[in-house]
């Protein structure tokens, strides 16, 4: 059997091992507070990191704290986060999210999620406006070390090209499929997410993947079915 013909679970673990060697194993430490992670991830939708950071900082500089963001007019908030894509859509979603948290928890703080069972925490988060599986899993993994797997566009693209998931699998479904093939260990899942994210940014890029630099080429369905045969270049 050729390496790229391995069963998906075996190929997934092999991918994880090879990218651990390529990018080195990371420790899982919270980079931001839970509220920062939640709102920044909402801002990041279809927005690059620099513009997301600019929007977040401008928002808090202008309104002071979460209560100030909640009390601002929708137009003022949209202007403060205008470096992001779709600020007119994100502004009311952020305010609705802050309002729900305050009404249900008494203040604008989500630290309680640390003690909430995983499925309950996922359900609570994903009913917030603008919060889908990617945002919820990022928050629960990065801040509370819960065993979930965020699947963003880079993780999704690399997983499909290599052949860890099928060509018709949706991004939302990919969360469950990939998670089922990996150990339920937060640090392992964090490294898998970060390494596929970096690999998608640097090597397995959207427009034309740099297969000649890729440590996964032997495993990769796309490389063996398309690039190695020159099909994409011929097209």
TAPE-V103533 format. One record per residue. N is the residue number from 1. RES is the residue in one letter. PHI is phi in whole degrees, 0 to 359 (NA if undefined). D_CENTER is the distance of its C-alpha to the mean C-alpha in whole Angstrom. Layout:
n: {N N}
res: {RES RES}
phi: {PHI PHI}
d_center: {D_CENTER D_CENTER}
This chain:
n: {1 2 3 4 5 6 7 8 9 10 11 12 13 14 15 16 17 18 19 20 21 22 23 24 25 26 27 28 29 30 31 32 33 34 35 36 37 38 39 40 41 42 43 44 45 46 47 48 49 50 51 52 53 54 55 56 57 58 59 60 61 62 63 64 65 66 67 68 69 70 71 72 73 74 75 76 77 78 79 80 81 82 83 84 85 86 87 88 89 90 91 92 93 94 95 96 97 98 99 100 101 102 103 104 105 106 107 108 109 110 111 112 113 114 115 116 117 118 119 120 121 122 123 124 125 126 127 128 129 130 131 132 133 134 135 136 137 138 139 140 141 142 143 144 145 146 147 148 149 150 151 152 153 154 155 156 157 158 159 160 161 162 163 164 165 166 167 168 169 170 171 172 173 174 175 176 177 178 179 180 181 182 183 184 185 186 187 188 189 190 191 192 193 194 195 196 197 198 199 200 201 202 203 204 205 206 207 208 209 210 211 212 213 214 215 216 217 218 219 220 221 222 223 224 225 226 227 228 229 230 231 232 233 234 235}
res: {X X X X X X X X X X X X X X X X X X X X X X X X X X X X X X X X X X X X X X X X X X X X X X X X X X X X X X X X X X X X X X X X X X X X X X X X X X X X X X X X X X X X X X X X X X X X X X X X X X X X X X X X X X X X X X X X X X X X X X X X X X X X X X X X X X X X X X X X X X X X X X X X X X X X X X X X X X X X X X X X X X X X X X X X X X X X X X X X X X X X X X X X X X X X X X X X X X X X X X X X X X X X X X X X X X X X X X X X X X X X X X X X X X X X X X X X X X X}
phi: {NA 290 300 286 265 300 300 307 294 294 293 297 292 294 301 301 296 292 284 300 289 291 249 75 283 258 271 262 233 299 270 214 293 304 294 300 299 299 289 296 292 297 292 284 302 56 224 286 298 299 289 297 298 299 296 298 295 298 302 285 294 282 248 90 204 295 297 295 297 295 276 295 288 299 293 296 293 300 293 295 254 292 284 272 282 59 299 293 272 288 303 294 296 298 293 296 297 299 295 297 300 295 294 273 248 95 211 269 203 240 298 300 297 301 259 270 306 306 298 293 295 299 296 296 292 284 267 285 300 79 249 252 303 295 298 296 290 302 297 292 283 293 264 242 53 271 281 233 233 289 237 265 296 290 300 296 296 297 299 289 295 291 105 283 230 286 294 260 289 280 298 295 291 300 306 287 295 292 299 295 263 239 300 276 232 300 294 299 293 298 295 300 298 296 291 292 299 297 297 292 288 262 239 272 287 295 286 204 299 272 299 292 257 269 286 262 303 295 275 278 298 299 299 285 268 237 293 297 264 71 292 292 292 295 291}
d_center: {33 31 28 26 28 26 25 21 21 23 21 18 19 21 18 17 20 21 17 18 22 20 18 19 18 16 17 15 16 15 14 15 17 15 16 15 11 12 14 12 8 11 13 10 10 12 13 13 12 16 17 14 16 19 19 18 21 23 22 23 26 28 27 27 25 23 27 28 25 25 29 28 29 27 28 28 24 23 25 24 20 22 20 17 17 19 20 22 20 18 21 22 19 18 22 22 19 21 24 23 22 25 28 26 26 29 27 23 22 19 20 22 18 19 22 21 21 17 18 20 17 14 17 18 15 14 18 17 17 14 12 10 9 5 7 9 7 6 9 11 10 10 13 15 14 14 14 11 8 4 5 4 8 9 8 10 12 13 13 16 18 18 19 17 17 19 19 20 17 14 11 11 14 12 10 14 15 13 13 17 18 17 18 17 17 14 15 15 12 10 12 11 8 9 12 10 8 12 14 12 13 16 18 16 16 16 20 22 20 22 23 26 24 22 22 21 24 26 23 22 23 23 25 27 28 27 27 30 32 32 31 28 31 34 32}
